[in-house]
Amino acid sequence: MDSRSDISSLARYHPDLAKEYEKLRFQAFNTMSTLEHPAIRQTLLQERRSASLSLGECERRIRNQPGFEHFL
């Protein structure tokens, strides 16, 4: 099972968790421009770190759902 089928199955059975996972994944892995002002860049880095931690927590909640023990 690849990650796309994992996500589609999750969306079918737990749509709220799937939406949260996709949102956090986007936030955690969103690319940043090297041209950003240093203060803005620092804020974006902090937001990415926070999203990354939340993503890990979300993955744990997903893996606690029956049938999703081996999610990703």
Secondary structure, DSSP 8 states (H G I E B T S, - for coil): --HHHHHHHHHHH-HHHHHHHHHHHHHHH----TTS-HHHHHHHHHHHHHHHHHHHHHHHHHHTSTT-TT--
